[in-house]
Amino acid sequence: MVGIKNRNIVLCILFSILTCGIYAFYWTYVISNDSRLLAGDEPGAGLDIILDIITCGIFGFVVVYKSSKRMYEVDLYHKGRASDDSTLVTLLYALMAIASLAILQTKINAYAEVDGQYQ
């Protein structure tokens, strides 16, 4: 899809750890925007991230849940089949947020543009 970049998950995890979680806020922003673009919505995750920072990460559960729901709808539309794992991904976010973000990024990478071609 246009505007969706294939992100290296290992580097995203490494940057999140090295910056003590600051990069994770950016990564959450990118995941939210990319899932919105894939679902055909307008990008605009800025308010989501501001609320996530203000609530010390609590609003991140809402962002992850909504992004996961959007990816379920995208998979259902493009592949004709999908499993709704939004609740599982959100629960995993409580235990290990980086793993939850990595799962969502993997789903987004399936629709990312690589060298001008779609996967």
N, C-alpha and C positions, 0 to 999 in steps of 0.2 A: 504494500500500500504506500501511497505517496506520503512522505514525511515520517514514516516509521523506520527507525534505525535498528539494525541488529546490534544489540549491546552484548558485550562480553560479560557474562554473569560472574565469572571468577574475579575480574577486575572490579566490578561493582561491589562485590562482597569485600574485597581487599580495601577499596577506598572507604567503604562504610566503617570498617574496623579501624583503619589508620586515622580517620577524622573523628573518631569517637561518636559516630552516629550522625554527624552533620550531613555527610553525603547521602545517608539513607533518606533524609527528608527530600533531597533533590531527586533521588531515585524513585521515591513514592510519587513525587510530582510528575515525573516523566511517565511512569506506568499509568497514572491516572489520565494524563493527556493522551497517551497512545491508545489506551482502551476506549477513550471517548471518540477519537478519530476513527478507529476501527468499527465502532458501533454506529458511526454516522452522526454523532453529536458534535456540537461545537467544542473545541478545546477551551479549557478554562479551569484548570485545577489550582489556580493561585489561591482562591479562597479556601479550598480544601487544606492546603498546606499551612496557610496562616492559622486556621482553626486547629490543625494538628499541633502546631508549635505552641499556641496559646494554651491548649488543654494538656500540654506535656505528653503528647503522643496518644491520648485517649481517642481523639477523633480519627486517628489512623485506622482504627478498626472499621469505621464507616467507609473510609476511602478504600481500604483493601476489599471489603465486602462488595461495594458497588463496582469496583474494577473487575473483581472476579465474576460478578453477575453479568457484566458487559461482555467479558470474554466468553462466557457460556453462550450468550446469545449470538455472538460472532461465530463461534464454532458450530452452533446449531444451524445458522444460516448458510455458512460456506461448506460445511462437511455433511450436513444433513443429520448428524448425530453428535451428541456431546454428553458429558457427564457434569452435572452441576455440583461442583466441589467447593462452592463459595463458603459454606459453613465450615468445612474442614480447613480451608485456607485461612479463614478468619480466626479459628481456634488456634491454629498453628502460629498465627501472628502474636498471640498472647504468650506463647512459649518461646518462640524464636522468630522474631520479625524478619530477619534477613532471609531465612528459608522460605517464608511466605512470599516475600518479594521476588526471590529467585524462581519460584514456581510460576508466578504471574509473568515474569520476564520471559521465561521459556515459552509460555503460550503466545506472548506478543511476538517473540522472535520468529515464530512459525509464519507470521504474516509480514515480516520485515523485508525490505528491499536489500538485496545483496548484489553489488556491482551492476546496478541498473536492472537487475532481473528479480522477479519475485520467486520465493521458494515454493 
